[in-house]
Amino acid sequence: MSIEPFGENLRFENPATYRIRVTGHIDDSLSGQLGGMVITRAFTGDGRPMTILVGHLSDQAALSGVLNELYELHLPLLTVESLPIDADI
């Protein structure tokens, strides 16, 4: 039986689509500071505010920039996911 390693095609220098979930709500006006990611506000299962960011980033350095911005906004990360290349955003 052959198992393909998770994220085998992920490379530091390759573009990828990411979905990031953070605690709290982010205003749409911050999209530019967050790599142009699409901002969607939602609530967790227990009713806490949450923001979902989805977008294509040029490489993992761009991802690091987005994560640093979220850190500067004092928004705790819930999840960071790499999505399939053909994922709709």
C-alpha positions, 0 to 999 in steps of 0.5 A: 500500500502506498501513502502519498505524504500530506502536502507533498506539493507544498513548497516555500516558493510556490503559490497556494490557496489558504484558509485561515480562521481567527477568533474575532471579527475583522473589518473588510477594509483590512483585506489589503493588509492581509494579502487581498484575502477574502474576509468572511465573518461568522460565529463558532459553534458556541457563538464566539465571533470568528473571521475566515480568510481565504485567498491565493498567496504567492508563497509562504513568505506572503503567508508569513506576512498575513500571519504576522498582521493577524498577530499584530491585530492580537487575533488568536489563530484557530486554523491555517489550511492549505487548500487544493489548487483548484479550490473556489474562493 
